[in-house]
Amino acid sequence: MRTKENSFVGFIKALPKNMFSGLVVSLIALPLGLGLAMASEAPPIAGVITAIVGGVIVSILGGSFVTISGPGNGLVGVVLVAITTLGLTATYAAIICSGIILVILGFLRLGKLADYFPSSAIQGMLAAIGLIILGKQFHIMLGNKIVRDSGIDYLLEIPNTIITVFQFEDKSLIYAAVAGILSLAIMVFYSKIRNKYLQLIPAPMWIVILSVGFSYYYELILKTPNPISSAYMIPGIPNIQEIITDIPTPNFEMVGTLSFWSSVIALTLIASIESLLSIKAVDKLDVRKRRSNVNKDIKALGLATVVSGFLGGLNVVTVIARSSVNVNNGGSNRSSNLFHALFLVVFIVLFSKELTRIPLTALMAILVYTGYKLASPDVVRRIFTIGKEQLIIFFATLFVTLKVGLISGIVAGLIATFIIHIVVTKSLSLFIKNILKPNVLMFKEEDGSYFLSIKHFCSFLNFNILKNKLEAIPEQSDVIVDFSLCGFVDHSVMENIHDYQELFHKKGGNIGVIGLDILGTKSEHPFALRRLLPLQNIIPDNKTKRQNNLELVAADFKLTYDPLKRRNTVFLENFIYFKTKKVEHVFNQLSRKNDPYRLFDITFSEGEFIAKEVVRSTMLYIKTSPNVPVFTLDREGLLERFYTLAGYRDIEIKNHADFSKRFYLRGENAQEIRSLFTDELVRFFESNAYYHIESSKDGLLIFNKERIASIKEIKALLDFGVRLNAIINKV
């Protein structure tokens, strides 16, 4: 209950920022909505209707947090073809049908497709969209409207536009360009002004205030018209009565034709893919790293599209540009999407004339700044630190998106990612053989924690399997994710796991990642992809988080840390546990010369050929004196009872019935074993966690589970071993 109350209080506290963010987004959405509708040859107000309906319905019923919904760039061409082929009213019918299909796809869990987009490809798509925004709006910002075929062409024209500005003879265009340049300067430098009073009003609001003030100065003081060219002012908006009067009636007469359903399928395909990509991308912009409920959002977008179609609007999609503006201006929850819609209504009802005082060049400056933020050099540097191969994926997606389009760009990113994974692993069969196999085993351990073991490989191709398991675990739980049986883990998985770790940490849980130590990487970044190293290779200097923590543990226990894989495992040969197992190597050893303790991760196998199974675990070896008898101690369980039935005698300890009931103790020399198990040793075992313990002629082997241990478990194991050795040495 306290959590709900706290979240509600936090929601209320965040309302002012979200209200302001919604205002800024609405100022951007108004001219964009008008422009996108006109580009589609629909009535200009159709784009604004789309934004209003989408903002209201998706904010209430959607599953995302900081996304903004409205008309999308990707649908302009499709809507244009539909209107040309079907006519306007029949196109509204097609939009309604595409919305219905989108709702159905939401119920069919289409959202899971979002898990198949590689992280670097999404980053490349974001950067490309940023450059497209920057390239297209830069020219309008400087009072030079141009039309080009692709995003690259718009970018290449930037130098010519800058030159053109200096050649303007029309003063109205010069004023328009100056308004855009000053607005961009406000966006860039405003945050560097350290004045608590000025900072009360964010930069975009200053742009609006100064723009409206400038218009009134000329009108009221100088008694002259606004000197900025009318072509670069927000166009006139019909009043609310005209909008209501002009609401069209959708025409379903063509529903039986092929051309109608071709338009429906095209609208649905583009709207769904654009929204999926945008939701996934905007989640990466969320400073709180929350994860959207994509299926819920798709259903809300579909319903909004149905309503929009009936009211004379277009398809409602999630849009990145306006969502980015939302995040940059402090939007933190769905209320900003709602406020953006409500402000659009207010503008139409009360301030339609006032809005025409704001120059388009000033508003486009906000978008130019937003585009730069999405595609800044810092983004490229960050991708480079993760891995050079990620830059290939990033730029492949970026260039194809710029030159061809959004969907083609993400397809190029998918192909580039898969090819690089094959090159890095040098194994196509790793992916082909295991792509359809269930590779995640999850079970709940005795202490209430959850253990997930991942086999074969884990990449964007099959991350949804691991994601579904993590989603099913309460966020207050302790979780161990074990990659020790995995041959390859890609960048997308590493980044997503990190996001889940932050999410669980905020809710009181914890996700520990183990098993990455055997996987190599050429980058020091924690999100870098990892692949299995040959035995002779040295585990790289850029150690995993667990390896760095192992060094700290070694220092605490005055041991030395050796991360290398070692085949010298003679000290394990006499233990019964390894009589039927083949030890391959040990690694991550904590030991010291002339010290009795040696803790290590170990790789061994059971069975051969098809039945062969590789196991990795963490164990503690303690060198003891030769007078310690050979014994094996386990927790009493069903298997141990079968041992008894098979003739393996459980050694009873006199006056310790509870110990004999809880533990299974066996060995050849029962008398020597009973002598070793003094009252102090028995009470020690009874009051501590259960471990598998066995002795050979000169040592003890102690471990808990047949898996790699977390740092917390390693500390407990070392502490247990030190105290156990101290007691045995007394005997």
Buried (B, 14 or more C-beta within 10 A) or exposed (E): EEEEEEEEEEBEEBBEBBBBBBBBBBBBBBBBBBBBBBBBBBBBBBBBBBBBBBBBBBBEBBBBBBBBBBBBBBBBBBBBBBBEBBBBBBBBBBBBBBBBBBBBBBEEEBBBBBBBBBBBBBBBBBBBBBBBBBBBBBBBBBBBEEEBEBBBBBBEBBEEBBEBBEEBEEEBBBBBBBBBBBBBEBBBEBEEEEEEEEEEEBBBBBBBEBBBEBBEEBEEEEEEEBBBBEEBBBBEBBEEEEBEEEEBEBBBEBEEEEBBBBBBBBBBBBBBBBBBBBBBBBBEBBEEBBBBBBBBBBBBBBBBBBBBBBBBBBBBBBBBBBBBBBBBBBBBBBBBBBBBBBBBBBBBEEBBEBBBBBBBBBBBBBBBBBBBBBBEEEBBEBBBBBBEBBBBBBBBBBBBBBBBBBBEBBBBBBBBBBEBBBEBBEBEEBBEEBEEEEBBEBEEEEEEBBBBBBBBBBBBBBBBBBBEBBEEBEBEBBBBBBBBBBBBBBBBBBBBBBBBBEBBEEEEBBBBBBBBBBBBBBBEBBBBBBBBBEEEEEBBEBBBEBBEBBBEBBEEBEBEBBBEBEEEBEBBEBBBBBEEBEBBBBBBBBBEEEBBBBBBBBBBEEEEEEEEEBBBBBBBBBBBEEEBBBBBBBBBEEEBEEBEEEEEEBBEBEEBEEBBEEBBBBBEEBEBBBEBBBEEBBEBBEEEEBBBBBBBEEBBBBBBBEBBBBBBBBBBBBEBBBEBBEBBEEE
